[in-house]
Amino acid sequence: MKRFIVGLAVAAATVATTVGGAFAGGAGPAQGTADMCVLLPDPKTSVRWETNDRPGFIAAFKKAKVSYVITNADGDPQKQRSQADQCLANGAKVVILISLDAGSSLAIEKAAVAAGAKVIEYDRQVGRGSPASIYISWDGRAVGVLQGKGVVAGLKANGKYSQKPVVAELNGGPTDNNAFLFKGGYDSVLKPLYKNGTFVKGPDQFVPGWDNQKARTIFEQMLVKTGNKIDGVAAANDGLAGAVVSALQAKKLDPIPLSGQDATVQGVQNIISGWQTMTVWKDQRAGAALTAEAAIALANGKKPKTTGTVKNGSKTLPAYIIAPVSITKANYKILFKGYLKKGEVCRGKFAQFCK
């Protein structure tokens, strides 16, 4: 088995829809008895949680004919803990956790195990001391490598590669382990180029809570600090990339090579219109299906499929790691095969770019 090394800590992500509370299915009414409990993190930091992950879990659980409850913590770790407690009180056999906070996540996991339930860490690893049964996610470092390569490709394409371009880094939330994995990936591509003088290292900052408004303020400050001399940005996801785009447009500056992640409608629109170089696609339909399959196996006392392990403090945790995919203007249409709707992307001022 291939061994994937991941770190610790916790997380937040990126959304724009507003859906909270609970959605139940299968045999259980809302907040009622259900075998599977999915704890989504928030509806603000990334649209994926409600537009892709939730439907993916619903489809998988319905297909397997198992009862489930799906809640959204609205970015509140204590609310997520209360939702978990309610699930356990109602007899959940498996808790699928997308972590918001290290302390509350460990408390959720320990309470679940004490109640006889199994825990799956989905997308975000909690880390040291975690009693989870398996971690299911995408290869975070590989995501960052794709982002770094995307920025490099953009600088080669626009002729700035040989002109000592200034490259800034707009990283995810500092409490999210994934943010460090992504940064480690694009730094592995960019640091050698800083070191040999091909690129000039620009401002490098984490964005609290992956907050897109804070990201815009941070990037505007980066522009002020450099006299608008930023030639490329490694942005950790599409929301942060969108903040860069809006700041550039407000200052009437030209597009620059810019990475993203999550293959959102906004991200793809920025790509086809020339404002974003690439995004990283993590197909949550596949992730949810694999996680649902693992949950059913655990509920039945079986071992779920794995691809290797990840570090979990001084120990290891079984893991299923999924390969991410780079999306550019050359291949974005593959997203229209059931992931995004063409009509949502190719509308209004963006219709002219969908040829």
N, C-alpha and C positions, 0 to 999 in steps of 0.2 A: 504493500500500500504506500502510496505517496504521502509524505508527511508534510502538512501545511502548518507553518508557524505563524500563529496570530498572537497578539498581545492580550492585555486586559483592559479594564475600564468600562465605560458605559456610553450612553448615547442619546442622540437626537437626530432628526433627518430633515425633510423639506416638503411642504404641501400648501395648497391654496383652496381646498374645499372646506366646508364647515359641516362636518357630520360627527356627532358625539354619541354618548350613551351606548346602548346595546342593540344588537340585532341577533335574534335567535333563530335556530332552524332545526330541522330534523324533528326529534321527539319532544323538544323542550320549548315552552313559551319564553318570552323575553325574561331574562334573569331567573329562569326556572331551571329545573333539573336538566343537565346536559353533560355528556361524557367529555366533550372537548371544549376548552375555554381558550379563546384567542384574545390577547391583550395588545391592542394596537396603541401606538404612542401618542399621536396627535393628528389634527387635520390641517395644520398650518405650515409645517416645515417642508413637506413634500406631498404633492397631490397623489403620489403612488399609493399611499396607505389605504385611501378610500376608493380610488379609481381602479387600482390593479390588485393589491393584496387582498382586500376584503372580498371582492368578487371571486378571486382565485380560490380562497378558502371555502367560500360558500359552494362553489361548483364542485370542489373536491369532496367536501363532506356530504353533499347531497348525492353525489354519484356513489359514495360508499354507504349511504343510508345510515349515517351516524348522527346523533344529536350534538348540537354545538351552540355556543353563545360567543358572539364577537362583540367586544366593547372597545371604546376609544377613550383614552384618558385625557384628551384635550391638553396634553403637555404637562399634566399635573401628576408628579410621582405618587403623591399620597392618594389621589383619586384612583390611580392604577392599582395601588395596593388594596384599596377598598373593593375595587372590582374583582381582584383576585380572591380576596376573602369571601366575597359573595359566591363566586364560582365554586370554591372549595366547600362552602357550607351547603351548596346544592349538589355536591357529589361529583365534581369534575374528576376524571381519571387522568387527564393530561392537560397541562397548562402550557400554552405556546406564548412565550414572552418576547416582546420587542421592548428592550430596556430603555428606561428614561433616566434612571439615576442608580448609581452603584449600590448605595445603602438600601434603598427601597426594593431594588431588584433582588438583592440577596435575601432580604426579609421575605419577599414573595416566594422565592425558590425554597427557602428553608421551611416556610409554612406549608407549602405544597407537599414536600417530601414527608413532613411530619404527619400530614393528613393521608398519606399513602398514594399521592399522585406523582406522576412523572413530569419532568420539566424539559421543554425544548427551547433553547435559545435560538430565536430566528433573526437573522440579519445582523444583530449586534451581540457581541460576546460580553458577558458580565465580568468574567475573569476570576481572579484569586478567590478561593473559598466557595466557588459555585458548585452546588450539588446536582447540576443539570445532567440529563442523560445523554444529550447530543446537541451539537451546535450545527445549524444549517444556514449557510450564507453563500455569498459570492466571494471570490478571491479578491480581498480588498487591496492588497499590494498590486495585483495585476490590473485592477481598475486604475490605480494611480500611474502605473507604467503606460497604459494606453493614453491617459490624459497627457502625460509628459511628452510622449511621442507625437500626440496630436498637435501640441503647441510647436514642437520642433518642425513638424511637417508644414504647419501654417507659415512659419518664418522662412522656410525654404521657398514656399510657393510665392510669397509676396516680395522676395528678394532681400529681406532684412537679415537673413541668417548670417551673412558675411560682414554685417555692419555693426557688430557688437551690440545687439539689441538688449534693451533692459526688460527683464522678465520679472513680473511680480507674482506672488502666490497668495491666493485668497482661500484659506483653509476652512474646513468645517468647524463644528463646535468643539471647544477644548475639553469638554467632558465626555466626548464620544470617541471610543477606541477606534472606530472606523475612520475618523478624521485623520488619525495618526497613520493608519495603514495606507490610506490614499496618499497622504503627503510623503510617506516613505517611498511609495511607488514613483511618484513624479519627481521626487528629489533624486532618485537613483538614475533618472535620465538627465536631469538638469544640472545637478551638482558638478559632474565632470566637465560640463560645458562652462560653468562659472569658473571652475578651477583653472581651466586652460585658457581662459580669456575670450572664448568664443562668444559667450553671453555675459552680460553684466547683471548681477543679482540685484533685483529691485526690492521694494517693500514686501514683507512676508508676515502675514497676520492671520490669526484664527478669528472666526466670527462666532461670538457667543450665541449658543442655541441655534446655530445655522439660520439666524434671523436675516431675512432678505433686506429689510429696511436698514438694519445695522450694517449689512454688507455694503449697501450703496454708500452710506456715510463713510465707512472705512475706506472704500475705494476712492471716493472723492478726496479724502485726505491724502491718499497715496498719490493722486494726480497733483495735488497742490505741492506735496513734498518734492516731487520730481519735476515740477514745471511742465506737467502733462507729458513727460517723456517716459511713457511706458509702452513697450512695443509688443508685449504678449502677456497673457495671464493664465496661470494654472489655477482655474477655479474648480472647487471640489464637487459642485453639482450644478444643475441647470438653474436653480433658484439664485445661487450666487453669481452665476454667469449672467443671468438676466439683470442683476443689480449693476454689473459692469456695463452691460449694453445700455441701460437707461442712463447711467452717469455719462458715458461717452456721447450719447445722443443729445443729452441736455447741454453739453459743452460744445456741441457741433463738431466733435472729433470723428475721425475715420474709424472704421472697424479695425480690430487687431486680432491676431490669433488668440483663440480663447477656448478653453476646454469646458466640459460639463459632465453631467451624470444623471441618469434616470430616464433618458429618452422621453421627456415630457412634451406635451404639445408646444409649449412655449419654447423649449429648447430646440425642437425640430424646426419651428418657424424661424428662430434666429439663425439656424444653420442654413436653411434654404434661401434666406434673404441676405446671407453673407456676413452676419454679425457674430456668428459663433462657428468655430472650426469643427467641433465634434462633440458628441455626447457618448456616454457609456451606457449601454443597454444591459440591464439586469432583468430578465424576463420573470416578473413576479408570478406569472401563471405557473411556470415550471417550479419556482421556489415554493409556492403555496401547495402545489400538488405533491411535491416531494415531502414537504413538512406534514401534510395531512396523512400521507402514507406512513411516515415514521410514527406519527401520533397513534394511528390505528394499531401498528405493530406493538408499540409500547403498552397500549391499553390491553392488548391480548397476551402480554407477557413475553413478547418476542423481541429480538434485536433488530433495530432498523438498519437499512443499508447505510454504509459509510464509504467515504473515499480516502479516509486517513484519520489523523488526529490534529488537535490544536493544543497549544500550551494553555494550561489552566493553573497558574501559579507554579508550584513545584511538581504538579501532576500533569496529566494530559486528559483531554476530553474527546470522545469520538466525534467525528465531524463529517458532514457532507458538504463539500465545497464545489461551487458551480463556476464555470468559466464565464467572464463577462465578454461583451461584444462591442467593438468600436463602431459608432454610427457617424457617417459623414454625408456630405451632399451626394456622394457617389452611390450610397447604398441605403439611404433613409427609407426607401419605398418598401423594404422588407418589413418595416413596422406596420404597414397597412394590411399585413396578412393576419389580422385578428388582434393585434396589440393596440394600435391607435386607429381611429377612424380618419380616413382621408378627408372627409368633409369637415372635421374639426381643425385639421392642420391647414388645409388648402382653402381658406375662406378669407373674405375681405381683401385687404391689401396683400395677403400672402398667396392668393390664388394664382397670381401671375408667375410665381416661382415654381409651381407644381406642373411641370411639363413632362 
